[in-house]
Amino acid sequence: MIDNFKHKGLRNKLVDTLREKGIQDEAVLTAFKNVPRHFFLDAVFVSQAYSNMAFQIGAGQTISHPYTVAFQTALLTITKGEKILEIGTGSGFQTAILCDLGAKVFSIERQRELYLKANKIVPALGYNAKLKYGDGYKGWPAFGPFDKIIVTCGAPFIPEELVKQLKNGGKMVIPIGEGKTQEMLLITKNINGEISKEQLGVFSFVPMLKEVAK
Ligand code: SAH
């Protein structure tokens, strides 16, 4: 696949759309200019890769809307070198955005097919994330605790294990809800380990399911 001036132009337009929709974080917008989203999609969707749309990525899953990725990423206020845990690698696009921001990214996916695909494309683009085929409810204790945690599937409740693996002073963004839509929660753990929660609007994600898919 190639990344040419036309794709770059379309990315700039997408960034304009994200700005109009209220994304102000310049570092996040720059990452959207850098990461070629069309590499993460099946060939049939490539011409629409830079519209604010979700697409099927296989195994019944979807790549999130660019606005949703930008919104969740901006909430985490990521700085270079931070350790981030992502639950739901999916296509690997969000993973690449986090890497582009200079984070050390650890990402878990329960669909083997998607894990295998992402594990090719992410390093092929020069991003150095650590990916795992596993159950995100368990987190990744061997590499924790994490500065930030991002959950990109709709969770029925806040997984206790993930809260445990969040550093004091850390933040987790997670969509909570069991129906078609979820409430975006920003969870902050203060320096004493106390938790506070903020509700930040309604979104629609595929569900966070238990254990790996066979
Ligand atoms: N960040 C992804 C979004 C993919 S959709 C992207 O940018 O493309 C959410 C993903 O979460 C799906 O691929 C789904 O298989 C995965 N998922 C659902 N439950 C999970 C769990 N318990 N552990 C890990 N991944 C999970």
Residues whose N, C-alpha, C, O or C-beta is under 5 A from the ligand:
A	BS01	SAH	Q61 T62 I63 S64 I87 G88 T89 G90 S91 G92 F93 Q94 I108 E109 R110 Q111 G134 D135 G136 Y137 T152 C153 V206 P207 M208 L209 K210 E211
